[in-house]
């Protein structure tokens, strides 16, 4: 009902002038019986008018009947459990509901009364919801958990809802030490020779040293804020179909082709990443150990248990804004979801990267307790819907 409240004030003014609804025959006759407790025509008519006042559309009589059936089930379950609503709590809930329309509960009652709606209709509507919320919290609150990982994902989801995302393809050319200038010149010549998608795919197949060569260099869509600053500045200067100038990386030079842009709401927040770095020698033994750790690890902290005897400083967890992360590392992190890993080849050593967290940078720190409460409420709503559906399935619902 919250989404209906912005229409409330205007509806009140219109209905206050309309006067009471015409009387109906058999107004107090039962329409339907829920576990031997009746819902009358009068209650349905009252609830339908109340929903109309709140700005609801569609078949109001059907919505009213469904809502009253659910309220009966809630009230009957409260009685079975011995749950009672204190008068002061009900009054506070009624004040809060009316306050969303910038009126007091007394003013609200007066205005709906002018539209022919009894105060009990408003009172029952609020009380059924409040007592049910207390029952659900008492039944499921202690057993419904929210993990730190769920909070991290919720925070990241907030970032991803407010970004431009870029679909790009990469061509990464390995560079032997001392031949950087030669590699840059070759990459520039290669860039000038590419005229089409097919040309770029062929160049990737022939020259790219990245594992993405099997996918024609294609990367999944990357939110702009997840990119390192140098790559982001490069990509934002391109039009779809264009190829970036050669971008020097650690031991490589890369070309990036922009395939497309997906536009969503723009965010002014930057992005901070927390990531782990584990470096081992590029020997058969080191590569096997890195592969073992990579297969078993699901988070940054897992590394400590999987490799407990590492020398101090060999595995580090760093936190930085994406604007300051080294480009070569940032490109790898941009591809990862939370807990995912990537391996960088660094000549005499290999480095395992693990993405621990990705979160927005705001003037105020993220309120994790508020995020936790949001997730908990969402889970309790799901539990509530299942609980109510079970009560309805077990109920005897009949016409008189």
N, C-alpha and C positions, 0 to 999 in steps of 0.2 A: 503493500500500500504506500510505501514511502514515495515511490515514483509518481503517485497520483497527487501528492500534496501541493505541488506548485500551482495546480489549477483550483485549489480549495477556495481562496478568497473570492475570486470571481464567481465561482459556482454558488457560494453562500449568498452573495448579493442578488444573484438572479433568482435563486430559489426562495429567498426571504419574501420576494414580491409575488411569488407564484401561489402561495397559500397551500392548504392541505390537499392531498390527493383525494380523488373521489372515492367514496365508500365502495367496497366490493361485497358481493353476496358471500355468505358463509366465511366471513373474514377470519373467524377464530376456529374454524374447522381444521383438523390435522391434515397436512398434505403428505407427510411421510413420517415413519416411526423408526427411530434408531434405538435398538435394544430396549424396546418398550417405552421410550421417551419420544413424544411427538414434537414435530416442527409444524407450526401452524401457517396458514396462508398469511395471517397478519405479520408474523415474523419475517416471512419471505418478502412481502411487500415493503416492510420497513427497511430490511437490509438492502433491497434493490434501490430504494430511494437514497439510502446512505451512500451506496457505491456511486450513484449518479452524482451526488454532491461532491464526492471525492474526484470526479472527472473520469470515472471508468467508462469504457466503451464496450461494445459487443452486446451479447444477450445478458442483460443485467439480472433477469429472473433466474437464469441458469447459474450465473456466477454467485448469486445470493444463496441459492439452494446448496450449491457445493460448499460454500463457505460455512453455512450453518451446520451442515452434516459434519464437517471437520471440527467445528467448535463443540458440537455435542460429544464427539468422541474424545476431545481434549478434556472437557468438563467431567465426563464419566470416568476417565482414567485418573484425573485428579482426585475424585471422590474415592475411588478404589484404593489409591495410595495414601489417602488422608492428607493430601496437600491442600493448604488453605492460603488465601491471599489476604494479607493484612490490609485494612481499610486505608491506612496511610500510604501503603505502597501502590494501591490502586489509584488513589487520588493523584499521587505523583506521576503515574503513568498517563493518566488522563490529562493532566496539566502539560506534560511533555508533548503529547500528541497534538493538543490544541495549539501549543506554542509554535509548532512548525508553520502554522498559518497566521502567526503573530496575533493570536487572541488568547484569552484565558479560557479555562475549561467552562466557567460559568457563561462567558460570552458565546462560546461554541454551542453549549446546550440551548441558549436562547435563540440562536440563529437557526439551528436545525429544527427547533420547535416551531419556528415560523414556517418551515417547509413541511410540517406535519410529521416530523420524526420524533419519536419518544426518547427521553433521556436514557431509558433502559437499553435502547438499541445501541447507543454509543458506549454505554457502560459495559454491556455484554461483549461487544466487539473488542474492546481494549482488554478486559479482564481475561477472556479466553486466551488471548495471545500471551499475556504476561505470565499467567500460571503455567502455561505450556512451556514457556522458555525456562522457568525455574525447574520444572520436572526434567526437561532434557539436560540441563546443566548438572542436576543432581545425579542423573542416571549415567551420563556419558562423560561429564567434565573431567573426572579424575583419571579415566582410562584413555582419554583422547590426547595423544601426545603430538607435539610439534618439534621436529628435529632442527638442529642448527643448519643442516643441509637444505631443508625445506625453506628456511628463512633466507638462506643465500640465494636459492633459486627464485624466490619471490622477488627479492631485490633486483636480481638480474633481469627478471621478466619486466620489471618496471622500466629498466633501461631500454630493453628491446622494443617496448611499445612506443618509444619516442625517438626513433632514429631513422636516418636514411640508410638503406642497405645497398651494397654494391655487389653485383655479380661480376667477378673478374676471373681471368685465366692467367697463369704464370708460365714463364719460360726461364728456368734457372740454369745458368751456365757456370760450371765449376772453373775456378781460376787457380792455377798453380802459383806458388809464391814467386813474386818478382815479375809476373806477366799481367799485372792488373791493367796497365795502359793498353796493351794489345787486346785484352778481353773486352774492354770498353769500346774500342774501335770496331772490333768484330760485331759486338752486339748492336752498335749503331748502324752498321752496314746491313745486318740482318733485319733490323727494324724497318729500314727504308725499302727492303725488298718485299715485305709482306703486304699484300693487297686485299686479302680476303680471309674469311674464317678458315678455309681449307689450307691456305698458305701458313697461317699461324699453327694449325694442328700439325702440319707436316714438319715445321721447324721444331715444334715441341718434341715430336717423335724422334727427330734426328739429333737434337742438341741438348735437350733438357736433362739435368741431373736430378730433378725432383721426383719423388714418388708419384706426383700427380701427372706424370707423363702418360701413365696408363689411362688417365681420364682426359687426355688431350689438354692437360694443364688446367682444367676447370677446378675452381674452388667453390665451395658452397657460399651462398650470400653472406656477406660480412657487414654487420652494422658499422657505420662510420666511426662511432666512438670506440669500437674495439680495435681499430687500426692504430699502429704506431704513427706518430705525427708526420714523419717523412713520407710514408706510403700514402697516408690520407691526403696530404697536400698534393701529391703526385696524381692520385686517382681523381680528386675533385676537379682537377684541371682538364680532364678528358671528357669527350663526348662518346656515347656508345659506338663501339667499333674502332676507336682510336687506341693506339699503343703508346705506353709511356716511354720517355727517354730511359736509357739504361740506368738502373739503380744499383750502386755498389753495395754488396753485403759482405759479411765476414767469409772470405774464401770463395766468393761467387759474385756474379753480376746477374741482374734479373730484368726481364721485360714483363710488363703487365698490360693485358688487353682488357678494356672495359666492355663487358657484354650488355649490361643493363643496370638500371637504378630503380629501386622500389622506394617510394616516398611515403612516410608516415608522419605522425606529429613530431615537430621539431623540439628537441630538448636542448636546454642551455647547460645542462650538467655535463661535466667531464666524467671520465671513467677511470677508476683505480683498479689495478689488478694485484693480486697476491699470487705468487708462483714459486714453485720449488725448482732447484737446479741441482742435478746430481751428475758429476763428471767421473767417468772411469776410462782407463786406458783402452785404446783401439786395438786390443789384442783379442784372439778368439775367446780367451777366458773372460775378459772384460765385457765383450759383446754378449756372451751367453748370460753373464750375471745381470747385465742391464735388461736383457730380454725377459729374464725371470722376474725381475722386480717390476718391469712394466706390465707384465701379464697379471700379476697379483695385486698391484696397487689400485685402489679405488679413490684415494684421497692423498693429499700431501703428507698427512701425519702417518699414513701407512708405511712410508719409506723408512721411518725410524725403526719400526718393528721388523721390516723385511731385510734391512741391512744394519744390524745393531753395532757392528764393529768398525764402521767407517771412521777414518781419522777426522778430527774436528775441522770443520770448514769445508769438507768435501761435499756435503749436502747442505744447502742453504735455502731458506725461504725468504724471498724479498717482496717488498710492497712498494709500488710506484704508480704514478699516473701513466696512462698510455702515452701521453705526450713526451714522457722522459725515458720510456723503455727503449733500449737499443733496437734499431729497426729490424735487424735479423731475428732477434728474439720476439719482438712484437708481431712480426708476420706469422710466426708459428703460433703464438698465443691467440691471435685473432681467429684462428681456425678451430680452436678448442672450445668445448663445453666444460662445465665444472667437473673436475676429477679426471678429465682426459689427459693424455700424454702425447709427447712428440719427441723424436730423437734428432739431435743436430750432430752432423759429422764435422769434426774440427781437426782433421789431420791426425795427430798422434793420440787424440782422445775423442770420445763420444759423450754427448751431454743429453741427459734425460730432462725434459721440461714437464712439469705438472701444473695445471691450472688449479689453484686452490680456491680463489674467489674473484668475482668481478662485480664491482658495485659503483654506484654513482658518487661523484664528488660534489658535496653540497656545502653551503656555508654552515649549516647545522649538521651534526653527525646523524646517520641513519638511526632512527629509534627502533631497535630490534624488538623491543617489547611490544611496540605498536604493530609491527609486522607480524609478530607471533600471535597477537590477539586477532588480527584479521584472518590469518590462516585457521586458527582455532574456531572462530565463528563460522567459517565456511565449512569446516568438518562437522561441526555440531548441526548446522543446517541440513547437511546430508544425512546425518544420523536421525535428525528429527523427521525428515521426509520418509525415511524407511520405517521408523517407529510408527508414524501415523498410518502409513500404508498397511502395516501389519494389523493395527487395531481395526482398520476398515475391513480388511479381509476376514477378520474373525467376528465382525459385528453382524447382527441380524438387522438388515435394512429392508423395510417393506412398506408398501402403501396400505393405508387403513382399509 
